[in-house]
Amino acid sequence: MNSQKWILLVSTVVLLTLVSFLFLFSQGKSNPMLGPVPYVFWVSFLVTCIVVVLTFVGSRIFPHLDSNKK
């Protein structure tokens, strides 16, 4: 079961990365603003936070961790 969760997690990170660089971070896009903060900065901050959380979850469900405990 952990292996399926791991594959889903890795797929999510890869998909998030591709969507971020292909669609979210398009050149010349500065609107909408979040206060005085430009679009690219706050969206990249949000994507980074999501990747950090997914990395933490991945460290907890790494499938090969079980084989080292036996």
N, C-alpha and C positions, 0 to 999 in steps of 0.2 A: 504494500500500500504506500509506503514512503517513496518508493521509486516512481509511482504515478504522480504523487504530489511534487516530487522533485522535477519531473519532466514538465509538469504544468507551470511550476515556478520559473524554470529556465525559459520556457516558451513565452511567458508573460514579460520577462525582462527583455528578451530579444525583440518582441513585438513593440514594447514601450520605447525601446531605443530606436527602432526603425520609424515608428510613427513620429517620434520627437524630431528626428533629424530630417524627415521627408516633409512633414506637414506643419508641425508646431513652430519650428525655428526657420520659417521661410524668410528670405532676405528682404529687408526693407519694411518689415512688419513691426510697428511700434504701438499700435492701438489694439486693444483697449488698455488704458493705463490703470494701475491700481494705486491711486493717490499719485505721488510723484515718481513712482517706480515704473519703468518701461515694461512692456509685455514680455520681451525676451528674458529679462531678469527674473520676474516673478514666476513665469512658467518653468524656466530651467531650475529654479529653486524648488518648485513643487515636484518636478520630475526627479530631482536628486533625492528629495526626502522619500519619495515612493521607492526608489531603487535601494536606498539604505534600509528601509523597513523590509523590503523583499529579501535583501541580503541577510538580515538578521533572522528572518523566518527560515531561509535556506540553510543557515548554520545550525538550526535546530532540527531540521528534518533531512539532513544529508543522509542518503540511503546507505552509504558504505560505512557509516559510523557503527551500525549494528554488527557488522562482520568483525570489527576490531575488538569488540567486547567479549566475544565467545572464546 
